Amino acid sequence: MLSLIFNDTGMNKEELKLFRILDSAVKSESVRTTINSIVAQVERKLLSDSKALLAWENVPLTKYDVNLPDIILSSWVFILKANTNTGAERHPNSHQRVISYKGQGDLQIWGNGKWHSNHLISSLDIPLESRGLSIPPNTWHRPIVGETNWVVVSFHTVPEAELIEERLDPTDDKLTHQRKYSDK
C-alpha cells in the first residue's frame, strides 16, 4: 500500500508485534485510569477555546505499566473535535503509531497522489488493525472526525520536547510551518 509497514492483509509482522505491545499498554486498567484523567484535562482545554479543532497532552512514559519498546520516546492523548477535518500535518522527525481510544474517525494518509482512508474504531472487540495506524516520518495525514469527539493515544519515536508538527501554509501550499507540540 503506502509503505513497507503495510501489506495486503494489514500491518507487517514486525509492526503488528509492536502494536500489540502498545495496545496492551493502553488496555491496562491502571493506565486507562491515567489516560481517562488526561482526557478530562484535554477536554477542558478543547472546551475553553471555541476555535480549536483539537487539543492534546503528553502521557509520561512512566505511567505505562508495561515495558514499552525502546523506540517509543513519547506518548500523547489527542482529542479531535467532532465534525471536523483538522487539516493535513506530518512529523518530519518521528514515526507515529495511533490507537483509537474513544470514538471513531477516518485517519487519512496521503500517498500516490491521493488521500487513503483508514477508518479507526475504539471497540476492543475488533482487530487491532481497525483500531491502530502506523504513520512513517514525513507522511502527510489528516483526521476526519464524525459526530462525536475522537480520542486517540499516539506514540512517537522522539521525546516530547522534540516532536515536530509540520503543516502547509494556508496561502501557499509550497510552504510549510513547523511547531513543537510541547510549545503549545
HUDAPE-V298448 format. One record per pair of residues at least 24 apart in sequence whose C-alpha atoms are under 10 Angstrom apart, sorted by the first residue. I is the first residue (numbers start at 1). J is the second residue. Records with the same first field share a line. If there is no record, write none. Layout:
BEGIN
I=J + J
END
This chain:
BEGIN
1=111 + 112 + 116
2=109 + 110 + 111 + 112 + 116 + 135 + 136 + 139
3=111 + 134 + 135 + 136 + 139
4=136
5=133 + 134 + 135 + 136
6=133 + 134
9=129
10=128 + 129 + 130 + 133
11=128 + 129 + 132 + 133 + 134
15=97 + 133 + 134
16=128 + 129 + 132 + 134
18=68 + 69 + 71 + 72 + 97
19=97 + 98 + 99 + 128 + 129 + 132 + 133 + 134
20=128 + 129 + 132
21=66 + 67 + 68 + 69
22=64 + 66 + 67 + 68 + 69 + 72 + 97 + 98 + 99 + 132 + 153 + 154 + 155
23=98 + 99 + 100 + 101 + 124 + 128 + 131 + 132 + 153
24=64 + 65 + 66 + 68
25=63 + 64 + 65 + 66 + 67 + 68
26=64 + 65 + 66 + 99 + 100 + 101 + 153
27=101 + 124
28=64 + 65 + 66
29=65
30=63 + 64 + 65
31=59 + 63 + 64 + 65 + 66
32=63 + 64 + 101
34=59 + 60 + 63 + 64
35=59 + 63 + 64 + 76 + 77 + 101 + 153
36=77 + 101
38=76 + 77 + 78
39=77 + 78 + 79 + 102 + 151 + 152 + 153
42=77 + 78 + 79 + 151
43=78 + 79 + 80 + 81 + 149 + 151
45=79
46=79 + 80 + 81
47=81
52=80 + 81 + 86
53=79 + 80 + 81 + 82 + 83 + 84 + 85 + 86 + 87 + 149
54=78 + 79 + 80 + 81 + 82 + 84 + 85 + 86 + 149 + 150 + 151
55=79 + 80 + 81 + 151 + 184
56=80 + 151 + 152 + 153 + 181 + 182 + 184
57=153 + 181 + 182 + 184
58=153 + 154 + 155 + 160 + 181 + 182
59=153 + 154 + 155 + 160
60=160
61=155
69=157
70=157
71=95 + 155 + 156 + 157 + 158
72=96 + 97 + 155 + 156 + 157 + 158 + 159
73=155 + 156 + 157 + 158 + 159 + 160 + 162 + 163
74=154 + 155 + 156 + 157 + 158 + 159 + 160 + 161 + 162 + 163
75=153 + 154 + 155 + 156 + 157 + 158 + 159 + 160
76=152 + 153 + 154 + 155 + 156 + 160 + 181
77=101 + 151 + 152 + 153 + 154 + 155
78=150 + 151 + 152 + 153 + 154
79=103 + 149 + 150 + 151 + 152 + 153
80=104 + 105 + 143 + 144 + 145 + 146 + 148 + 149 + 150 + 151 + 152
81=143 + 144 + 145 + 146 + 147 + 148 + 149 + 150 + 151
82=144 + 145 + 146 + 147 + 148 + 149 + 150
83=144 + 145 + 146 + 147 + 148 + 149 + 150
84=143 + 144 + 145 + 146 + 147 + 148 + 149
85=142 + 143 + 144 + 145 + 146
86=141 + 142 + 143 + 144 + 145
87=140 + 141 + 142 + 143 + 144 + 167 + 168
88=139 + 140 + 141 + 142 + 143 + 166 + 167 + 168
89=138 + 139 + 140 + 141 + 142 + 143 + 164 + 165 + 166 + 167 + 168 + 176 + 177 + 178
90=135 + 136 + 137 + 138 + 139 + 140 + 141 + 142 + 164 + 165 + 166 + 167 + 168 + 178
91=135 + 136 + 137 + 138 + 139 + 140 + 141 + 156 + 163 + 164 + 165 + 166 + 167 + 178 + 180
92=136 + 137 + 138 + 139 + 140 + 163 + 164 + 165 + 166 + 178
93=136 + 137 + 138 + 156 + 157 + 158 + 162 + 163 + 164 + 165 + 166
94=135 + 136 + 137 + 138 + 139 + 155 + 156 + 157 + 158 + 159 + 162 + 163 + 164 + 165
95=134 + 135 + 136 + 137 + 138 + 139 + 155 + 156 + 157 + 158
96=133 + 134 + 135 + 136 + 137 + 139 + 154 + 155 + 156 + 157 + 158
97=132 + 133 + 134 + 135 + 136 + 153 + 154 + 155 + 156 + 157
98=131 + 132 + 133 + 134 + 135 + 152 + 153 + 154 + 155 + 156
99=128 + 129 + 130 + 131 + 132 + 133 + 134 + 151 + 152 + 153 + 154 + 155
100=124 + 128 + 130 + 131 + 132 + 133 + 150 + 151 + 152 + 153 + 154
101=131 + 132 + 150 + 151 + 152 + 153 + 154
102=148 + 149 + 150 + 151 + 152 + 153
103=145 + 146 + 147 + 148 + 149 + 150 + 151 + 152
104=131 + 143 + 144 + 145 + 146 + 147 + 148 + 149 + 150 + 151 + 152
105=131 + 143 + 144 + 145 + 146 + 147 + 148 + 149 + 150 + 151 + 152
106=142 + 143 + 144 + 145 + 146 + 150
107=132 + 133 + 135 + 141 + 142 + 143 + 144 + 145
108=133 + 140 + 141 + 142 + 143 + 144
109=133 + 135 + 139 + 140 + 141 + 142 + 143
110=139 + 140 + 141 + 142
111=139 + 140 + 141
115=140 + 141 + 142
116=141 + 142
117=141 + 142 + 143 + 144
118=143 + 144
119=143 + 144 + 145
120=150 + 152
121=150 + 152
122=150 + 151 + 152
138=165 + 166
140=166 + 167 + 168
END
